[in-house]
């Protein structure tokens, strides 16, 4: 791609910018540069852009109508929005990050309580036998929570 | 805090309106909406299929309404709204590709228009939208700033922290790239 700016390019930059200004003011309807030049093609592209997208697509009535529809949509969305699980239980919204941290903590508490190897009483032999199972369960639950979190973030 | 919001005051700054909104005057948002809708709508219209323009525009303002309380004023509101617009446009195309909908189709969109000239204009618009979407971000942005937002080249230079010569040069290269895409 051409990145250099020679004096010729600099002159063309000015000419094309002036042409765009004139077109947007509605004062230019045709390419202004001689056909031998490289600019007419670019000027034609500017004319195409300008004519395909009229400058004032919205009048006052359209703006007001859109505003009415926006307000109706906001009202509809507020009415249909169900309170989140966290709001139902705690009376206020909790961020997804805090929810995830809470879930991880709950899983860890369950694992610690149920792992025989971590309790002070009982046989250490039994603990070593069942601990890996608990780790797998905890890992699986953590993975499920992470997937659920990822899916909820994608929506 | 004393409420200074007056909806009939047309020269309230965006900053004052946002402050009023944060102070609980939710109707301050209406004035922001009326003030910025035309530019946002025009920008969206350059890059989104005609049938979805209003929907995407409304989504931008709903997102703005929902996050206005956290607007810190590090940049101008119009700059913040432009960033939000670009994000929502990108989101529109992300969702579209996830649903595996076909890309912009000039004939299907144009078919909804009854007169020949309207259909032709519509078809041309879709070609241009498709070409614009394929441009590098800085090329697309300078074309939108000049055509959709009607900013002068010196204003664009100031906004993008470039000198005027570099801005005009970027504009010429952007138009040349757009032409190349249109010829494909």
Interface residues (C-beta under 8 A of the other chain):
Chain A: X1 X2 X3 X5 X9 X10 X12 X13 X14 X16 X17 X20 X21 X24 X41 X42 X44 X45 X46 X48 X49 X50 X51 X52 X53 X55 X56 X57 X58 X63 X66 X67 X69 X70 X73 X74 X77
Chain B: X30 X33 X34 X37 X38 X41 X42 X45 X46 X54 X57 X58 X61 X62 X65 X121 X124 X125 X128 X143 X146 X147 X148 X150 X152 X153 X165 X168 X169 X171 X172 X173 X175 X176 X177 X178 X179 X182
